Amino acid sequence: MILKHAIWLVLLGVQIVQGQEQLSLKGKVFDGNKVQVDIGDVLLLVPESKELVSYTTLVQGGFVFKEVPKGEYILEISTLGYATFSKRYVLHDSLEVVIQLEEETTDLENVEVVATKNPITNKNGNFKIDVQNPVFSTMADPLEVLMKLPNVQVSTDRESISVLVKGTPLIYLGNQRISFGEFAAFSVDSIESIELINNPSPKYEAEGRAVILIQLRKNNDKGTTVTLGETLSFRQNTNNYISTNGNHSNGKWNLRGNLNYNTIGQWESNTFAFAIPAENIRSDYLVLIPDNKRMQMNSGLGFYYPINTNDYISLNTIFRRQTDDAGFETSTFLQNGGETNEITSETENDNRRDYFSANFNFNKRLSENLNLFTGIQYSSFDQKLQTDIANNYNNEGLVLDQTRNQDYQIESLAARMDFEQVISENLQLDFGASWNEAKADAFSQITQYEPVNVDVASYDYKESLYALYANAASSFGEKFKVNLGVRMEYNQVEGQLEKDLQPLVERENTRIFPKMGLNVAIDSTKTLSLNYSRNINRPNFSQTSSVRVFINPFLEAGNNVDLVPTLTNEISTNFQIGNTSIFGGIYTNKNPRYFMIGYQENDTVALLAENNLDEESGYYVGFTVPFSHKIWSSTNSVSMTYNKIKDSSAVFTKANPYLYVYTNQQLRVAKDTVVSIGGYALTQRKEGIIERNEMIVLNASVTTTLFKKLQCALRFNDITKAMNYDESYSINGVEANGTYYADGREMAVALKYSFGGTASNTFKNKDVDENLDRIN
């Protein structure tokens, strides 16, 4: 409890010291006839050495450099048909300029516009996409952009992101955490860059083995913009995605909102053969959901008010509703002892999920070199699942067997306080504290017919999390940069069935998570990075509930109230040569979590659920080479991973390294038209306990802009129809071999139209609750 009281002390007070201000430089560029110049490269340089400080491109005649330290710079603008503009500026305050370019005197009979800079850059193992580069600015949504990053994989239902080896990343908007739903709702027009950070600091929470960092475009123009989007997707069934995003600014405050409505015909199937030799049980089943009629409504409303240059308040709300009308059929062969049955099951599921979140932010520059952020957030999630189950044994006729009513509710309240303090020119300190309290209730009523039996259960879950963190970033001369940080967390968990007198789950832990990083600049083109981190990955709150989904009379999919967090220790390195990275790392995971079929003696059914295993360890090495030539931009990555999973109850087989190969080829065939071809390949994965299949996934797309405001895209995903996931294992007396079939092959047509004047994108808002990704 010492940590709990320490956090409240930090939340109540802090010393005030001095800091360094970050400025912005932006401008509009016109020709001699006062017509805006739409294409060009904009560079910010150090005056004496001409070293590049920052790079961007002209977008609708404008450019912006944000977070530029005070100082003297050379601004250089190059565009075809005009003389190069170069002028020295001294920044004492944020500056906005208007620039007129002079036409070149040389007449050109034929002009070819080419892209010579790769929009995907690679620095110290972190990948960054310049979203405003014409290669990406014509894409219909940010998920399409994100899929172009190496090692990043978006699920076939477009509802989750994973990073190879690292797992699920955190998502940040600037230094502000956001949810996956908020990111997916952004308009590509508003995003300046997307970066994958492989070694985040303690500021990004202890769960962050990887962070996706989004930076928005910023300007102070008045006006209103509205973007309408429509995507028609053809998979096994036809899907439709409609999006509306709006922004209004009076030049100071900013109001934004979004409303997305999706109708999805989700196709899903899996098959497993498994045996429990000690119990003389064997089963083989195939489940098919031909058309899950899914409706999704995503909406949000936010308000941002700047008190002055550095201080602001903001409010943001999100509401998401998803309904699933999923009827499915399961064909099962079951041998239980000397009895054998052929069973056909028909199940009707009516599933509804509601998610709401609201937060309040306050940011205050306490002094010249100390900034304070504080905020509070409330979130709730409610899932209702109603199920009717009918079984047909050995063609004797379909009989209603069960009716289930299940309800899961959770509420979460969180508060946090962050400080950014500049100690000196070469030392910056970030520190802060956070608190989170979550309460959940899982209720189930199962009515069994023939004989009639009603089973009612209610499971209550509570979790508290208190955290303190500090991170120091320092530089020693021109060659050495050091990051040292630590995060300390106190976690209390209690879960209890209403009918029991004693808690079913009761845990209390205080954990410390150190992080260290060293960057050595060998010369102007070579940098060596070394990093160490200790991280935690907690199960979603819903995975600790008692809700179950029927698959067949002997197998159910459910949750596991006994799940504990996974702890990771990782050492990684990256050698940067220009834009090429050579990287590697070693790691160990304690209590890793995997979905597996389990069975306990005297149980009536087996359970497919997430389970903790003993240990996982491995290493990875690889390289990434992006390059550009005229209209061709290319990013290629190859890595080898050795992953070994161990558990005392499992049959261990040989673990072998596997390869991951990624490629993305972009051709700008016209001014506003981009053709993209790429994909990835994974070789067979033998990981000690689990064996998985190889796959080669190919994608292609064509994007273009018509009439300056109508963005169009035609994409083809999983052309090879290879996204079927085979796995086999033998653990806790269960031998299993099966396949999850993914509905990945897709042809989609997307249209997006923007109208209205320019509107400010200076909206700032930060999700306070660090457990958002665990709620829904």
N, C-alpha and C positions, 0 to 999 in steps of 0.2 A: 504493500500500500504506500510505501515511500514514494514510488514513481508517480502514483496518482496525485499525491499532495504537491509534488514538485511541478507537475504540469499545471495545476491551478495557480501556483505562484508565478510561473512564466506567463500564463494567460492574463494575469493581473498587472504585471509591470515589467519594465525594461529600461536600461540606460539609453540615453540619447547621445549619439556621436555623429560624426560628419561623413559624407559620401560623395561619389562622383556622378554627375548627371549625364544621361544618355540623350542625344539629340536626334533630330531627323532632318534629312535633306530631300526635298521633292521638287518636281517641276513639270512644266508643260512645254512641249517642243512643237514648233510650227515652221513652215517654210516661208518664203518671201511673200506668198499670197495669203498668209495667215490661215493656212489649212494645216490641220494637225498631221504630224508624221507618225505613222502607225508601226513601222518596223525599224528596229535599230538596237545596237548594243550600247549600254551605259555602264561606264567603269568609274570607280572611285579609287584614286591612286595616292600613294605617298609622294609628296613633291620632289624630293631629292632622288630617291632610288627608283621611282616609278613602280614600286611594289604594289600589287593589287590588294586593295582593302576589301572591296565588295563589288559584285557584278549583278546587273539586272538587265531587263529588256524593256523597250517601250511598249506600253499597253494602252491603246486608244489615246496615243499622243502624250502619255504621262509616264513618270517613273517615281519611285520612292526608295530611299535608303533609310532604314529605321535603326534605332539604337546605335548611333554613331557617336563615339566619344568627342568631347571638345577638342578642336585642333585645326590644323591647316591641311587642305586636300586639293587635289586636282580632279576636276570633273571632266570626263572625256566621253563624247558621244560620236559613234560611227554608224553611218547608214548609207546604203548604196545610192549614188546620185547626188550626194551632198558632201561638201568639204567637212573634214573631221573638226568637231568643236572641242576646244580645250580651254579651260579657264580655272584659275586658282581661287578657292574660297576659304575664308577663315570662319569657322563655326564657333560662335559664342552662345548662340541660341538656335533653336530650330529654324530652318530657312526654307522658303519656297521661292522658286525662280521661274521666269518665263524666258525661253531660249528660242532664237530664230536662226535656222540653219541656212547657209549659203549654198546654192546649187553649184555642182562641179561644172567647169567650162568645157570638159571633153564630151563630145557627142558619142553616144553608144548606139549602134544599130540593133544589137541583140543583148538583152540583159537576162541573166539567170540569177534568181535569188536563192542562195544556198544557206543551210544551217551548218556552221562550223564548230559550234560548241555543244557538247553533249549535255542534254538537260538533266541527266543523272550523274551526280558527282559522288566521289568516294573519298572521305577523309578520315584517317585513323580508324578505319573499319566501319564508319557510319555512312549510310547512303542517304543522299538528299536529292529530291526531285524539284526542279524549278517548274512549278505548275503553270506559271504565266508564259513559259516558252510555248510557241505555237504547236509544238509536238503534243502538249498535254492540255492546253487551254480549250481545245475543241471537244474534249471528252465530256460525257453527259453527267457523270457523278464522281465523287471522290473515291469510291471503292474501285472504279475502273483505273484511276490513277495509282492507287495504292498497290494494285496487283502487278504493277510494272517494277516494283522494288524486288531485288533478289532476296531470297529466303522468306519472303512474306507470302502466306497462303490465305486466301479468303474462302470460307466454306461455300459449298455449292448452294446453300440456301441464303447466302449473303448476310448471315446473322452473326458471324464470329470471325476473328482473325487469329492466326498463329504464326509464330516465327520459328523456323527450323532450329532445333536444339533448345531454344530459349523458352518456348511455350507461348502462352497468351501475353501479349504486351499491354502495358498501360498506355493510355492515349492522353496527350496533353495539348492544350491550346496555349501557346506561349509557355508561361510557367503555371498554367491553370489546368487542372485535371478535368476531363470531360468523359462522358460515357460513349460507348460505341454508337448508340442511337443518335446522339448529338452530332458526332462526326459524320455519320451517313447522311444526315439531313442538310449538311452544308452545300452551298452552291460552289461549283468549281471556280466561278468568277471571283469569289471572295477569298480564295486561298492563294497565298504567294508561294509557299513551299511545304513539302512534307518530308520529314527526316526520320530515319530509323536509327536510334541510339542504342548501341549494344552494351554499353557499360555506364548506365545512369548513376548519378550521385545519390546520397541518402535523401536528398530533397524529394526524390520521386518515389518515396515510400519503399518499405522493405520488400514488397512483392515485385519490384521492378527489375527483372533480369533484362528486359528490353523495353524501350519507350518509343512510341510513335509521336513525334513532335510536329504540330501544325502551326504555321505562322499565317495570319491573315493579312491581306492587303489593307493599307490604311490611307485615308485621306480625310479632309475636313469639308468636303463639298456638301452643299445643301441639296435636298431632293428626295425623291422616292424611286426605288427600283423594285420591280416584281419579276420573278423568273418562274415560268411554267415549264414543267417537264413531263414527258410521256415516254415510257418504255414498254414496248410490246415484246414479250419473251416467249419463245416456242421451245419447250422441252417435251417431256412425255405429255404434258398438258399445257394449255395456254395460260400465261400469266400477264398481268397488267399492273404497271407501277405508275401512279400519278403523283406529281410533286408540285408544291407551290412554296416559294420562298419570297419574303418581302422584307424591305429595309426602308426606314424613313429617318431622316435627320434634318434638323433645323440649323445645322452647322455647329451645334454643341451637343445636345442630348441625342440619343439614338434609340430607336424602337425597332425590333425585328421579330418576325414570326415565321412559322413554317407549318404546313399541313400536308401530309403525305397519306395517300389512300392506295393500298395495294390489295389486289385480289389474286390469289395464288392457288393453282391446282397442284398441290405437292404430291409427287409420286415417290413411294418409298418401299424398299423390300430388303429382307435379309434372310439368310438360311444358316442353320447351325446343326451339326451332328455332334452330340456329346454323350459321354458315358461315365457312369459312376461304378466301376468294377466291384468295389467292396460291397455295394448294395444290390448288385446284379440289375442295374438300371441302364437302359440305353434309349436314346431319343434322337429323332431327326425331324426337323420342322422347316417349313417355308412360310413366311409371313409376307403378305402383299397388301399395301395401301394404294389402290389404283388412283384415287383422286381425293386427297384431303382438301376440302374446300376451306381454305384459310383466308381470313380477312385481317388486314393490319391497318390500323390508323395511328399515325405518329404525328404529334402536334407539339408545338412549343411557342412560348412567348417570353421575350426578354426586354428589359429596359436598362439603359446605361446612362448615367449622368455624371459628367466630369465636374468636380467642384472647382478645380484649377488644373494647371498643367500636369501635376503628379497625382492628385487625389481624386478619387471617384467613389460612387456607390453604384451597385447594380443589383438587379433582381432577375431571376431566370426560372421558368417553370417548364416542365415536360409532362406530357400525358401520352401513354401508349396503350392501345387496346388490341388484343389479338384473340380471334375466335377460330376454333378448329372444329369442323364437322367431319370427323374421320371414321368412316366405316372400313374395316379390314377383315380379311379372311386368312386363317392359319390352317395349314395341312400338317398333321403331326403323326408320326409313328412313335409309339411308346411301348417299351418292354419294361415292365416292373416286376421283377422276380419271374414267376412262371406265367404271368398274365401279359398278353399282347393285345394292343388296341390301335386301330386306325381312327383318328379323330379329325373332324372338320369343325373349326370354331369360327363363328361369326360374331364380331364385336362392333358395337356402336359407341363412339366416344363423342361427347359434347364437352369441349374444353374451352374455357375462357380465362384470359390473363389480363389483368389491369395493372399498370405501373404508373406511379405519380412521383414527381420529385420537384421540390422548390428550394431555392437557396437565396441567401442575402449576402452580399460582399461589401466590405468597406476597406479601401486602400488609402493609406495616409503616409506622406513623406514627413517623418518626424523631425528630421533635420537634413542637412545637406548630404550626409552620407549614411542615413539610416531610414529604411523603408519598412512600414508595417502593413501586413495584410491580415485581416480577420474575417471570419464568416461563420455562418450557421446553416445547416441543411436538414430538411425533413424528407424522407422517402418512404413509400409504401408499395407493397406488391401483394396482389390477391389472385389466387388461382383456384378455379372451381372445375372439377372433373366429374362428370356423370357418365357411367358406363353400364351398358346392358350386354351380358355375355350369354350366348347360346352355343351348345355343343351338340355335335352329331357323332355318336360312337358307333363305328362299324356299320354305317348306313342304316341305322335303326330309326332315324328321324331327328330333326333339329328340336332341341328342348331348351327352354330358358333355364339357365343354371344359376346366374348371379346378377344382382344389381348393386352397383357401388356408387356412393356419393362421398366425394372427398373434397376437402377445402383446406387450402394452405394460405395463411396470412402472415405478413411480416411488416413491422414498422421499424424504422431506423432514424435516430437523431444523432447529428454529429456537429462538432465545432472544432475550429483550428485557428492557430495564430502563427504567422511566419514573419521572420525578420531577415532583411538583407542589409548587411553592414560592410562598408568599405573601411578597412583599418588603415591601409596605406595604398600607394600606387600599385604595389605588387602583392597585396593580400586582401582577400575578401572573405567574409564569414557569413554563412547562412545558418540560421538556427530557428527552431520553432517547436510547437507542441500541438497535439491533436487528441480528441476524445470522441468515442463512438459508443452508442448504446443501441443494441438491437434486441427485439422481442418477437418471437414467432409462435404460431400455434398451428398444428396439423391435426385436422379432424377427419376421421373416416368412419363410414357406416357401411358394412358389407352384409347384404341380405342373401343368404344361401337357401335355395329351394331343394326339396326332396333329399333329406328332411329339412324343414324350415328352421333356420338358425340366423340370428341377427348378432353381429359382432360390432361393437362400437368402441373406438379408441380415440383418445385425445392426447397429443404430445406437445408439451410446452418447451420452448427453447429460449435461453437468454445468453447474450454474449456482450461483454464489455471490453473495450480496447483503449488503452491510454499509451501515448507515445511521446518521446522527446527525441529531437535529432539536432545534429550540428555538423557542418561541413566547411572546411577551410580550403580555399584555392589560392595557391601562391606560385609565383614565378621567381626563378633565380637566374638572372642574366637573360640572355636571348635563347638559351638552349634548353633549360629545364623548367618544367611546369609540374606541380605536385598538387594532388587532391587527396585530402584525408578527411574521412567522415565516419560518423557512428550514429546509429539509431537504436534506442532502447524502448522496448514495448512490454507493457504489462497486460496480459490477456486472461479473462475469466469466463468460463463456459459452464453452463448448467442445462441439462435436458432431463425431463421427467415425464413419465406417463401419468396421467391424471389419477389413475386407479392405484398407483404405487405410492408407498410411503417414503421410499428412498429414491434419490435421483438415479437415473439410468446412466447419465454422463455427468461428471463433475471434474473439471480441470482448472488449474491455476498455474500460469507460467510467467516468468520474467525473462525476456531474451534480449541479447545484444547483437546487433548486426553491423559489423565494421565494413568499411569500403576504403580502398586505397588505389590511387592511380598515379603513374609517372609517365610523362611525355618527354622524350629526348629528341631535340631537333639536331640531326647529324649534319645536315646542310639545308639549303633552301628547298630541296626537293625530296629529302628523306627524313622520315620521323619514325622513331621506335616508341611504342606504347606498351606499358605493362600494367595490369589491373588485377586486383583481388576484391572479391565481394562475397558476403554471406547474405542469403535471401530466404524469404519464406513465401510459400504459396498455400493459402487457406482454401478449404472447400467452400463452394457456394452454400449459402444458408439453406437453400432448398435441398441440397444433397444430404443434409443432416435431418430431414423430416422423414415421416413414416409413409408418405404417399407411394402407391404402387400402381403399375400399369399391367394389365393382363396381356400375355402373349399366347399361351396355351394352357391346358389344365395342369401341366407340370412345370411351367416356367413363367415367371413374372419379371418385369423390369422395375426396379425400385431404387430407393436411396439407402444410405447406411448411416445410422445415428452415431456409429463409433469412429467415423473418419477423423483423422488428426492431420494437421498441416504437414506439408513437405518442406524440409529444410535443405538448402543448397549451398555448397561451398564451391567457388569457381575461381580459377586463375586463368587469365587470357592475355594474349599478346597480339600486336598488330604491327607490321612493318610496312610503312607507306612509302612508295616510290612514285612520285608524281601523282597520278590518279589511280594507280594500281595498288591493291592491298594484298599482302600475304598475311594470313591470320591463323591463329590456333588457340586451343585452350584445353584444360582438363577440369573435370567437375565430379562431385559426388552428391547424390540426392538421398536423404534419409526419409523413409516412409513415402516413397513415390506412390502416386495413385493411378490405377488402371481399371477400366471396366472389364469385369470377368464374371463368368458363371460360377456361383458358389452353392454349396449344399451342406447343411448340418444334419447330423444323425437325428432321426425321428421327425424331421421336417416333412410336411406334405408336398411342398413345392421347392424347386431350385430358384435362385434369385440372380438375375443379371444386374449387377450394381458396381459402383466404383468401390475399390478396395485398396487399402494401404498394403504395400509390399515392404520387404525389409530394407532393400538398398538398391541403388542404381548408380553406376559410375561409368565414365568414359572419357573420350577425347575427340577433338575435331581439328582438322587442318584444311586449309583451302586458299584460294586466291580469287580475286575479282578484277576484271579488266574492262573498264568502259573506254570507248573511243568514238570519235566522229570523223567523217570525211565527206565534205560537200553536203549532199542531201541525205546522207546515211549516218545514223547514230546507232551505236550498238553497246549493249551491256551484257557481259558474260561472266558467270561465276561457276566455279567447280569446288566442291568440298568433299572430304572423306570423314565419316563419323564412325566411331566405335562405341557402341552403347551396350552395357552389360547389366541385366536386371537379375537380382537374387532374392530368393525367399525360401525360408526353411521348409515350407510345405509344398514347394514346387519341384518338378523334375527339371534339372538344369541341363540344357543342351549347349552346344558350342556357339559362342558369339563371334560373329565376323564383321569386319568393317563394311560399310555400304557407301555408295557414291550418290551425290546430289549434283545435278548439272542444270544450270539455268541459262537461258538466253533470251534476249529481247532485241529485235531488229526493227528500227523505225526508219521509214522512208518518207520524206516530205516531197510528194510528187507534184504539188502545186502550192501556191501561197498559203492556202488555208485547208489543205487536204493532206492527211497523214495515213499511211498504210503501215500497220504493225503486224509482225509475225513473231511468235515466240512460244515459250512453254518451259517445261521442266521434266526431268527424268529422275527417278529413284530406282536404284538396284534393289535386289532382294535383301531384306533386313532380318538377320538372325541376331537376336538380342539376349540370348541366354535362356530366357523363359518363353518369350513371345517370338514367333516367326511371322513376318509379313511379306507380302508380294511386291514385285517390282511393278513400275508403271511409267508410261511415257504420255504426258499430257501436252497437247498442242492447242494454241489459241491464235486467232487472227482478228483484226478489226480494221475498219476504214472509218475515219472521222473527217468531217468537213464543216465549214461554216458558210451559210448562204445568206445573202442580203445583210451581212455584218452582224445580225442578231439571232439568226436561226442556226443553232448548232445541231448537227445530225451525226449519228453513229450507227454503223452496222457491225455487229460483233459475232464471232463464232467461237464458242468455248468448248473445250474437251472434244476436239474434232476426232481424236482417236478413240473416243468412248472408253477411256482407260481408267476412270476414277471408280474402280471397284476395289474394296479394301478386304483382302483375305488375311486371316490371322488364325494361328493355332497355338495351343498351350496345354500344359498339364499341371494343375495346381490344386492343392487341398482335396485330392482324391477325384477331381473332375478332369476328364480329358475332352478337349473341345477343338473343333475345327469348323470354321464358318466364313461367310462372306457378307459384307455390308455393301449393297448396291447403291451407288450414288447417281442421282439424276443430274449429271453434270453436263451432258451434251446439250448445247443451247445455240439457237440463233435469235438474236435480239435486235430490234430496231428502236433507236432512241432519238427523241426530238426534244430540244430545249430552246425556249424563246424568252428573251429579256426585253422589257420595255420600261419606259420611264426615264427620268433624269438620274444623274449620279447621286449616290447616297453614301454617307459615311460608313466605313467599316471599322470604326474605332471601338466597337463594342468589346467590353471586357467583362468576363464573368468566370468564376472558378467554382467547380464542384468541390464542396468541402468534405464530403463523405468519402473516405478512402476505400470503403467496402461496397461501392456501387456495383461493381462487376460481380459481386457475390450474391446480389439480391435477386436478379431475374435472369 
